[in-house]
Amino acid sequence: MKFHVQQALRALMLLAFSAMIANLHWTGELTKFINPKYEGLSQTAAALFFILFLVQSTTVISFSKTSHPYHPIGQACCSNHDHVHAPSTRKKWLAYLIIITPIMTGFFVPAKILDAAIADKKGGAFMITQQNQSSKIEDYLTSNEMIDENIYDEHDADPRLLEEKQEMTKKQYEQLKQRLSQQPMLKMTDEDYTIYYEEINQNLSNYLGKKIQIKGFVLKEESFTEQQLVISRFLITHCVADASIVGFLTEFPEAPTLTEDTWLEVVGTIGQTTYGGASLPVIHIDNWVTIELPESPYLYPINVRMSF
């Protein structure tokens, strides 16, 4: 019987990869790396790694005995077999180190949440202006109604036409967009944020003067006025590598006192302004509070099925 160290190490690495993915599912950290709709694929990957571990385990211990023909010193080998020189030990251990590194970071290094610094590298407010489409303002009347201090508690959440996997039919999607313009106040939850965001930017004139409630982290630009900042979120289509920045420009007197990456929940009135030559919505904030970093800080697109 012979114990093969390298085969055992390879088996352990396969088991570690399977355990790391399972741990991300168990702790809920997986959604900080990928869109939740790919959880099934990651579970499949964990299962495949475990199966490969079981297969590799069969090579760790061997019971067959192999002997090498004896050759006197200085005498050439006369057998018909080849001598294969294995790669150097240093190269092998370097390869193992490269493979083990992501396993160790996956277990012991906490996930870093994308923040304002990353948003700035991705274009910051400029990217937000590129996502907005200008629209003609028609019949816009400024509201002079007093703002109730208990506005957070007096409005029910918008009805959701969402399924468990953040999917809806094309018909449901169109119905929800039609109902948005009839809502007295828009509460942008994580589930319907992308629908609201797209609809408001494409048909801004339908929402001017309406109340809106959103949450996100503070993003600032040097070109902003002192009272301006963006309430931002990261939208993940597949994984954090393709994360894009979305959000609304806001204006309120207390903006200079807030630092970047501070999470806020705000209520305000939708207006229109121009930034970087683009027309875009602006929220004139009436009430705001600082909040803790949400358990799920990212947004994910809703899957719209083409069937009706």
C-alpha positions in Angstrom: 0.0 0.0 0.0 1.3 3.4 -0.9 0.0 6.9 0.0 0.3 9.5 -2.8 0.8 12.9 -1.2 0.2 14.9 -4.4 -3.0 13.0 -5.3 -4.3 13.6 -1.8 -3.5 17.4 -2.1 -5.4 17.5 -5.4 -8.4 15.8 -3.8 -8.4 18.2 -0.9 -8.3 21.2 -3.2 -11.4 19.9 -5.1 -13.2 19.3 -1.8 -12.2 22.8 -0.6 -13.6 24.4 -3.8 -16.9 22.5 -3.2 -17.0 23.6 0.4 -16.2 27.2 -0.4 -19.1 27.5 -2.8 -21.4 25.7 -0.3 -20.3 28.1 2.4 -21.1 31.2 0.2 -24.6 29.8 -0.2 -24.9 29.0 3.5 -23.8 32.5 4.7 -25.7 34.4 1.9 -22.5 36.0 0.7 -22.9 34.6 -2.8 -25.2 37.4 -3.9 -22.3 39.8 -3.2 -20.5 38.2 -6.2 -23.1 37.0 -8.7 -26.8 37.6 -9.7 -29.0 35.3 -7.6 -30.5 33.8 -10.7 -27.2 32.0 -11.2 -27.4 30.3 -7.8 -28.5 27.0 -9.5 -25.3 27.1 -11.6 -23.1 27.6 -8.6 -24.8 24.8 -6.8 -24.1 22.5 -9.8 -20.5 23.6 -9.8 -20.2 22.7 -6.1 -21.7 19.3 -6.8 -19.3 18.7 -9.7 -16.3 19.6 -7.6 -17.5 17.2 -4.9 -17.9 14.4 -7.5 -14.4 15.1 -8.8 -13.2 14.9 -5.2 -14.7 11.4 -4.8 -13.1 10.3 -8.1 -9.7 11.8 -7.2 -9.9 10.1 -3.7 -9.6 6.7 -5.4 -6.0 7.6 -6.5 -4.7 8.7 -3.1 -3.9 5.1 -2.0 -2.6 2.4 -4.3 -2.3 -1.3 -3.4 -0.5 -2.5 -6.5 3.3 -3.0 -6.4 5.4 -1.9 -9.4 9.1 -2.5 -9.7 11.7 -1.0 -11.8 14.3 -3.2 -13.5 17.7 -3.1 -11.8 20.4 -1.6 -13.9 24.0 -1.7 -12.8 25.7 1.6 -12.3 27.0 2.9 -15.6 25.1 0.4 -17.7 22.5 1.8 -20.1 18.9 0.8 -19.7 18.0 -1.9 -22.2 14.3 -2.1 -21.5 11.7 -0.8 -23.9 10.1 1.7 -21.5 10.7 5.5 -21.4 12.0 7.6 -18.5 9.7 10.5 -18.0 11.1 13.4 -16.1 8.4 15.0 -13.8 8.2 18.9 -13.6 10.3 20.4 -10.9 9.0 20.4 -7.4 9.2 24.2 -7.3 6.8 24.6 -10.3 4.4 22.1 -8.8 4.1 23.9 -5.5 3.8 27.3 -7.3 0.9 25.9 -9.3 -0.7 24.6 -6.1 -0.2 28.0 -4.4 -2.0 29.7 -7.3 -5.0 27.3 -7.0 -5.1 27.5 -3.2 -5.1 31.3 -3.1 -8.7 31.8 -4.2 -9.8 29.1 -1.8 -8.2 30.8 1.1 -9.5 34.2 0.2 -13.0 32.7 -0.3 -13.0 31.4 3.3 -11.1 34.0 5.2 -11.4 37.3 3.4 -14.8 39.1 3.7 -16.4 40.2 0.5 -15.7 43.9 -0.3 -18.8 45.9 -1.1 -18.6 48.1 -4.2 -18.5 51.7 -3.2 -18.1 55.3 -4.4 -14.4 54.7 -5.3 -15.4 51.9 -7.7 -18.3 54.0 -9.0 -15.9 56.8 -9.8 -13.6 54.4 -11.7 -16.6 53.3 -13.7 -17.5 56.8 -14.8 -19.6 58.0 -11.8 -22.2 60.6 -12.6 -21.2 60.6 -16.2 -22.4 57.1 -16.7 -25.8 58.1 -15.1 -26.2 60.9 -17.6 -25.6 58.5 -20.4 -28.4 56.2 -19.2 -30.9 59.0 -19.2 -32.9 60.0 -22.2 -34.3 63.5 -22.5 -38.0 64.0 -22.8 -40.2 67.0 -23.5 -41.9 68.6 -20.5 -45.6 69.1 -21.0 -48.2 70.6 -18.6 -45.9 70.5 -15.6 -47.3 72.3 -12.6 -45.2 72.9 -9.4 -46.8 71.6 -6.3 -46.9 73.8 -3.2 -48.3 71.3 -0.8 -46.8 71.0 2.6 -44.6 67.9 3.3 -45.8 65.7 6.1 -43.0 64.7 8.4 -44.5 61.2 8.8 -44.4 60.6 5.1 -42.6 57.3 5.5 -45.4 55.8 7.4 -48.5 57.1 5.6 -47.9 55.5 2.2 -48.3 51.8 1.4 -45.7 50.1 -0.8 -46.5 49.9 -4.5 -48.2 46.6 -5.5 -45.6 44.1 -6.8 -46.3 41.9 -9.8 -43.2 39.9 -9.2 -42.5 36.2 -8.8 -40.0 34.6 -6.4 -37.3 34.6 -9.0 -37.7 38.2 -10.0 -39.5 37.3 -13.2 -42.6 38.6 -14.9 -44.4 38.2 -18.2 -44.3 41.0 -20.8 -47.9 41.7 -20.0 -47.3 42.2 -16.3 -44.3 44.4 -17.1 -46.3 46.7 -19.3 -49.2 46.8 -16.7 -46.8 47.8 -13.9 -45.3 50.6 -16.0 -48.8 51.9 -16.8 -49.7 51.9 -13.1 -46.6 53.8 -12.1 -47.8 57.2 -13.4 -51.0 56.8 -11.4 -49.2 56.2 -8.1 -49.3 59.2 -5.6 -45.9 58.2 -4.4 -43.2 55.9 -5.9 -41.5 53.6 -3.4 -38.5 52.2 -5.2 -37.9 48.8 -3.6 -34.9 46.6 -4.6 -37.3 44.3 -6.6 -38.9 47.0 -8.8 -36.1 49.6 -8.8 -35.0 48.9 -12.4 -38.5 49.2 -13.8 -39.1 52.5 -12.0 -35.6 53.8 -13.0 -36.1 53.0 -16.7 -39.7 54.4 -16.8 -38.9 57.6 -15.0 -35.9 58.4 -17.2 -37.7 57.5 -20.5 -40.9 59.3 -19.6 -39.8 62.0 -17.2 -42.6 64.4 -18.0 -45.2 61.9 -16.6 -43.5 61.9 -13.2 -42.5 65.6 -12.6 -43.9 66.8 -9.3 -44.5 63.3 -7.9 -43.2 62.1 -4.6 -40.5 59.4 -4.6 -38.7 57.3 -1.9 -35.4 55.7 -2.6 -32.3 54.5 -0.8 -28.7 54.3 -1.8 -25.2 55.5 -1.1 -23.8 59.0 -1.5 -21.8 59.7 -4.6 -20.3 63.1 -5.3 -18.5 64.8 -8.2 -16.3 67.9 -8.4 -18.6 69.4 -11.0 -21.6 69.2 -8.6 -22.9 72.2 -6.7 -22.5 72.0 -2.9 -26.1 71.0 -2.5 -26.0 68.2 -5.1 -25.1 64.5 -4.8 -26.2 61.2 -6.3 -28.2 58.6 -4.4 -26.5 55.6 -6.1 -26.8 51.8 -6.4 -24.8 49.2 -8.3 -26.8 47.1 -10.8 -25.4 43.6 -11.4 -26.5 41.7 -14.5 -24.3 38.6 -14.1 -21.5 39.2 -11.6 -19.7 42.1 -9.8 -17.3 42.4 -12.8 -20.1 43.8 -15.0 -21.6 46.0 -12.2 -22.9 49.4 -13.5 -23.8 52.5 -11.5 -27.4 53.8 -11.5 -29.0 56.5 -9.4 -30.7 59.9 -9.1 -29.2 63.3 -8.8 -30.6 65.0 -5.7 -30.5 68.5 -4.2 -30.9 69.5 -0.6 -29.2 72.0 1.8 -27.6 69.3 4.0 -25.7 67.7 1.2 -22.3 69.3 2.1 -22.4 67.6 5.5 -22.6 64.1 4.1 -19.6 62.0 3.0 -19.4 59.5 0.2 -20.5 56.0 0.8 -23.0 57.1 3.5 -26.3 55.2 3.0 -29.4 57.3 2.9 -33.2 56.7 2.6 -34.8 59.8 1.2 -38.2 61.2 0.2 -38.5 64.0 -2.3 -40.1 65.5 -5.3 -39.1 64.6 -8.9 -37.9 67.5 -11.0 -35.8 68.0 -14.0 -32.4 69.5 -14.5 -29.4 69.5 -16.9 -26.0 68.0 -16.2 -23.2 67.5 -18.7 -25.5 68.7 -21.5 -28.0 66.0 -20.8 -31.5 66.4 -19.4 -32.2 64.2 -16.4 -34.4 63.8 -13.4 -33.4 65.4 -10.1 -35.0 64.7 -6.7 -35.6 67.7 -4.4 -35.3 66.1 -1.0 -37.8 66.8 1.7 -36.9 64.2 4.3 -33.9 62.0 4.7 -32.3 59.6 7.2 -29.0 57.8 7.3 -29.3 54.0 7.3 -27.0 51.0 7.8 -25.5 49.2 4.8 -28.3 46.8 3.6 -27.8 43.1 3.8 -28.3 43.0 0.0 -26.7 46.3 -1.3 -26.9 45.4 -5.0 -29.7 45.6 -7.5 -30.5 42.9 -10.1 -32.5 43.3 -13.4 -35.9 41.7 -13.6 -36.3 38.9 -16.1 -39.1 39.7 -18.5 -40.5 36.6 -20.2 -41.7 37.3 -23.7 -44.8 35.1 -23.3 -48.0 36.8 -22.4 
